[in-house]
Amino acid sequence: MKQALLKIVTAFLGMLFIASSAVAQNFEFHWKQLSESSNRLEGKLTGTIYVLTPKSNSNYFLHDDWFDGSITLEDEDVFEDLKLRYQAFDDELVVYNNNLRNLFVIDKEKVKSFTVKTSAKNQKFVKYFFEGYPKGDRYFEVLYDGQRKMLAYHEILEEKTRPYVDQFGIMKDTYFRLNTNYYMYSPEIGFQRIRLRRASLLNHFSENKREIRRMLRRYNVDVFEEEGMIRAFGILDESGYFN
């Protein structure tokens, strides 16, 4: 009798889990009503429920905390006053829905761009189709927006290491690190990989390499770090080298 009852309870719980999983795979959730010109007056975004674990919270995200931000969809609808974090381990945008008190991964095919207002600066991310490996849509941070853009692709990598005991006394053999790849981009040239080195930038302007080198020296531009490369992009753009 007890065994039969146990089987019934187990089957019921299994059916309940399958039903809840199906809901999580295809979820539509409501936000604030949009304007009358909106393409979706019901104010819906689509995505899947995201389960935040201690491992993902401390290792997977570019941002250490939830920040205010906005999302622009492919049809130009804008959702504002959201709590966002960029999950750089899987290249996903995670949003907190205050109405449902849940986290959601926004469907990437619906997103055109999003902005995260951190304590240091406003970071704008734009979705582009990347022809490299792996091929597909990616979120890139726009560091310079001109005739040619300076883009950054942030990714969290999990790498093997010698076994060690972490701060909680748990034995581990992997660690996570942030890796950032930089690109010069325009629709005409596509993606061109650059490093935070003067020579890396000059190699894309072989016919003007000498005069550009002199110009960067005259402006005292150091491109061994991110801000210096952003300054270099601005100078080259204003001087007509991106035309």
Secondary structure as UniProt FT lines:
FT   HELIX           2..25
FT   STRAND          27..30
FT   TURN            36..37
FT   TURN            41..42
FT   STRAND          44..49
FT   HELIX           54..59
FT   STRAND          67..73
FT   TURN            74..75
FT   STRAND          78..87
FT   TURN            88..91
FT   STRAND          92..97
FT   TURN            98..101
FT   STRAND          102..106
FT   HELIX           108..110
FT   STRAND          111..117
FT   STRAND          122..130
FT   STRAND          136..144
FT   STRAND          149..165
FT   TURN            167..168
FT   STRAND          171..186
FT   TURN            187..189
FT   STRAND          190..194
FT   HELIX           198..202
FT   TURN            203..204
FT   HELIX           206..208
FT   HELIX           209..218
FT   TURN            219..220
FT   HELIX           226..238
FT   TURN            239..242
//
